[in-house]
Structure formats: C-alpha cells, structure tokens
Amino acid sequence: MPVAPPATTPVTPPPPPRALAAPISRLMLRDWKRVLLTAIAVTAIAWSLAAMQPRRYRASVLASVGPLAETLEPNELLRSVEVLERRTVVGTVAALASTPVTRARAAVASGYRVEPVVLPNTNLFRVDVEGDNPAQTAAIANRFPEILNAQTRAMYKYYGVNLVSPATAPDAPFSPRTGRAIAAGFAIGLFLGLLAAFAPAWRAARRA
C-alpha cells in the first residue's frame, strides 16, 4: 500500500511593513523638501569647491614629421619613407618635447605642463601645454615645432618637423569643469536626499 507523502504546510511570507509598503511616490511627496534641500546643499558645496580651484588653460600645436625631400636623393627619399612608416621616428621626435632640454629652449614657465601625443597611424603629433595664462600657454606651444625641427635634423639625416596647425589662446579654461561638478553634486545630493527620506521607513522595518 503506497504511503502518502507527509503534508507540507505552505510558508507564507510575512507581510511587508506598512512603511515599506507605502508607494515611493507617497514618500517623495511627503519628504520632497528634504530631498530638494539636500540636493541644493550638496550642489552648492560642489560648486564652491570647483570655484576654489585655480583655472588652467590648454593650448595645442599640431606638427608632422616628414622626409627632407629637397635635400635627399630618390633612393634616400624612398628609404626614409619606408622607415617613417614604422612610426618609431615620430614617437622619438614627439618624446623630445617633454625633455628638460627642450622645455628650457621653449622657455616653459614653472607650473606649466607639456604633454606630447602621437596621433595613431599618422606622422602627426600634438604638443599640449597647460598653464594658468591662456596667451602664454599658446605662445609656449608654438615654440615647439621650430625647436623640434632643429633637434630632428641634428639627430636624423632624412627628417624634419613641419608646423601643421598653430596653437591659439583658449577662450575658456579646461579646468576646473564647473558644469560637470555642479551636475555631479546635484546627482549625489539627490541620492543622499532620497536616502535620508527612506531612512525612517528602513529603521521602522528593522524594528518590526
């Protein structure tokens, strides 16, 4: 005679606390002032911190590395082009921009940052100069192509540096980014305000 399996009593989950069962919209309507004030306060703090940061400007000059076609024989010109395709020459020339010797020749002021960047799959490179004066930042950047051209001609027999696009004085600082700081502050403040609004309901649920 088959034995019937023991009867199981279904487990009914406890009903959620009334505080947590309240719709989110009801909590938002009840505590909207707290949420809004928290978001405004954190946004103001973020704006104040961003405004306290010193303004930094960035100017960029674009240059290219190419063979000295006017001084090379046809076979030398062909060989120089083949070597240039390996991009090692471009990388070497760009790296010279950040050396102390080149910085001294370009009269880079204290506190100014120089960063060379090689554009992928090209013979172009960019020299970015960052500083606290927009006009001086552009002036320093525009000195590099001529200096690098003389250094490249001294190092290599076949190559030189040509100016592609000169740097111009930036109209606005790239740092601090006040708009981004305000947006981030508002998002964080909104999150903290919502957290503060739901905290009483969460504590009530733990006590229940």
Secondary structure, DSSP 8 states (H G I E B T S, - for coil): -----------------HHHHS-HHHHHHHSHHHHHHHHHHHHHHHHHHHHHS--BEEEEEEEEEEE-GGGS-HHHHHHHHHHHTTSHHHHHHHHGGGSHHHHHHTT--TT-EEEEEE-TTSSEEEEEEEES-HHHHHHHHHHHHHHHHHHHHHH-SSEEEEEEE-----SS-SBS-HHHHHHHHHHHHHHHHHHHHHHHHHHHHHH-
